[in-house]
Amino acid sequence: MANGISSLTKKYALSQSLYWINFMIILEFSGMFLVGSGISNTWIGIVLAVSGLISTLIQPVVAAYADRPESPSVKWFLSAFTVILILLSALLLPAWQAARLLLIYALWIIVLEVMTPFHNALGTESINQGASLD
C-alpha cells in the first residue's frame, strides 16, 4: 500500500466504475439508439418504465435467494449477470426488428438494474470479512 489505497479498493473501484459506465451507456443512450433503429419515443418510454418496474419487482426475489446460506456467492451472481449482459449485447446486433430489439433491450435494462444491489453487497461483504475497503 505505497499510495495508501488497498488493492481491494482499487479492484472494487474498477468494478463499480465499469458497472456504472455500462449503466450510463445502456440507459443514457437508449433514446438515441432506439430512435435511430426506427422506434418511437412512446415505445422507448414504455419499455424503459416497464423494465424499471419489473427490475424493482425482481430485485427482492433475487436478493432473498442470494441471502440463503446455500446460494452462490455475490461474485457468482455478478459474474452470471455479466455473462447474461454480454449475451444480450450479442443478440442486439442482429435484432433489427423493432419488437425483438425492444424485448432484448428491456431484458438488458432489467438485468443491469438487478445487478445494482449486488455491487453494493460486494463491498459490504468485503468489509464484513475484515478487508480494508475505502
Secondary structure, 3 states (H helix, E strand, C coil): CCCCCCHHHHHHHHHHHHHHHHHHHHHHCHHHHHHHCCCCHHHHHHHHHHHHHHHHHHHHHHHHHHCCCCCCCHHHHHHHHHHHHHHHHHHHCCCCCHHHHHHHHHHHHHHHHHHHHHHHHHHHHHHHCCCCCC
